[in-house]
Each structure stands twice: as structure tokens, then as C-alpha cells.
Amino acid sequence: MADCQVDLDFSETSVHELTPQQLFGYVSAVIEVESPVHKTEIIRRITEGSSLKRAGKRIQTSVSNAIRYGVQARKIQLKGDFVWLSSMEKAEVRDRSELDSSSKRFDYVPPEEISSAILQEVERGFSLAEDEAMSNAAGAMGFHRLTAQSKKLFKTQISLMIENKSLEKRDGFISIVH
């Protein structure tokens, strides 16, 4: 998975002094590489790119305003806390094994990507026990273990896919509905 490094030169002005339209150029650079991406990760990339140690309230508000501008201009989509390219319809399964620990968190993975990973692994295994499907899907995304909280995320996605008839569960095993 690509980790976008935004290089910002703010010798004349500060991040929070940019208009939403100006800041959106930098925000969109992150989204182009990392879509779908959690809003917090966009703020972190902008903060790091401007050589700051942390994002204060003014920077967080400025980046949020730039995201809101992009949504209103129909350049990007906002789904929950995740920002997507407008042209992107499906979340690809991305390997996060090389990311630093601050970015390698399940709550920074969009639910749609978790679903894609589960479908990919169930399809590979034809039929898998739920725990095995969750473990394999997490591994495909570069995570070595599942916490109780992350298992809840995966179980929620599995339940939604069973409800939407993408998956079926029989005798403790899940498989793709054909």
C-alpha cells in the first residue's frame, strides 16, 4: 500500500491560513494515492508534510473544510469517516504490512475493504469457517492478529454480506452465494 508523502512549503503562510480550495490541492494529493482514506490519516499526512509535530484544532478544522469543499464540488465522496475518489466504486484489498503502527489500525480500514478482503479469501478457500475467513482476510490486509474489537468489525461485515446475499452460512462455514 502506498503511503502518500505530501511535501508542503509553508514559508509564507500556515496550513490553517489557506482557503479550503487551496488546501484541497494537498488533500486531493493524499486521496489520489490512498483512496479510500480515513480523514484522520489525511490530517496526519498534511501535518507531516508541513513539518509540524501534531495537528492542532485549527489544522484539523482547515483540513475538514477542504474535504467538505471537495465533497460539495463533487471531486470526492465522503462515506462515514472515509474519503473516496468520486470515480472509485470498489475498495481494493491493500497490504498494510509495511505501514508504521500509527497508520496500521483496523479503524482506518474502510468497511468496504474489509468486505472485499473477506470475499476474496472465502472465494479462494471456497468455504471457510468464520474465524478462518476473518483471520485470512486480516492477513491479506497485512494484519497479523485480530483483537476483540477488530473481530466485531469483521463479524459485522460478514453479517451484512449474509443479509445482502453475497455470502451464505451453513454448518458454521461461510461461502460465496452464486
Residue pairs with C-beta under 8 A, 6 or more apart in sequence:
1 34
1 94
1 95
1 96
1 98
1 99
1 142
2 33
2 34
3 33
3 34
3 98
3 99
3 103
4 29
4 30
4 32
4 33
4 34
4 45
5 45
5 48
5 49
6 26
6 29
6 30
6 45
6 46
6 48
6 49
7 49
8 15
8 26
8 46
8 49
8 50
8 51
10 50
14 50
15 23
15 46
15 47
15 50
15 52
15 58
15 59
15 62
15 63
16 56
16 58
16 59
16 61
16 62
18 62
18 66
20 62
20 65
20 66
20 68
20 69
21 66
21 69
23 46
23 62
23 63
23 65
23 66
24 66
24 67
24 69
24 70
24 73
24 75
26 46
26 49
26 66
27 42
27 46
27 63
27 66
27 67
27 70
28 70
28 75
28 76
30 37
30 41
30 42
30 45
30 46
31 37
31 42
31 70
31 76
31 83
31 84
31 85
32 85
34 41
34 45
35 76
35 83
35 84
35 85
35 88
36 79
36 82
36 83
36 84
36 88
36 91
36 110
36 112
36 113
37 82
37 83
38 81
38 82
38 83
38 107
38 108
38 110
39 63
39 64
39 67
39 81
39 82
39 83
40 81
40 108
41 103
41 108
42 63
42 67
42 83
43 55
43 59
43 60
43 63
44 55
44 102
44 103
46 55
46 59
46 63
47 53
47 54
47 55
47 59
52 59
55 63
67 76
67 78
67 83
70 76
70 83
71 77
71 78
74 86
75 86
76 83
76 84
76 85
76 86
77 83
77 84
77 85
77 86
77 88
78 84
79 110
79 112
80 110
80 111
82 110
90 112
90 116
91 110
91 112
91 113
91 115
91 116
92 113
92 116
93 113
93 116
93 117
93 120
93 140
93 141
94 113
94 141
94 142
95 140
95 141
95 142
96 103
96 104
96 109
96 141
96 142
96 143
97 142
98 142
99 142
104 142
104 143
106 143
106 147
106 149
106 150
106 153
107 153
109 141
109 153
111 153
111 156
111 157
113 141
114 137
114 141
114 153
114 154
114 157
115 157
115 160
115 161
115 166
117 137
117 138
117 140
117 141
118 133
118 134
118 137
118 154
118 157
118 158
118 161
118 167
119 161
119 166
119 167
119 176
120 137
120 140
121 128
121 133
121 136
121 137
121 140
122 128
122 133
122 167
122 174
122 175
122 176
123 176
124 136
125 132
125 133
125 136
126 175
127 173
127 174
127 175
128 136
128 173
128 174
128 175
129 172
129 173
129 174
130 155
130 158
130 169
130 172
130 173
130 174
133 158
133 174
134 146
134 151
134 154
134 155
134 158
135 146
137 154
138 144
138 145
138 146
138 150
138 154
143 150
146 154
158 167
158 169
158 174
161 167
162 168
162 169
162 174
165 177
166 176
166 177
167 174
167 175
167 176
167 177
168 174
168 175
168 176
168 177
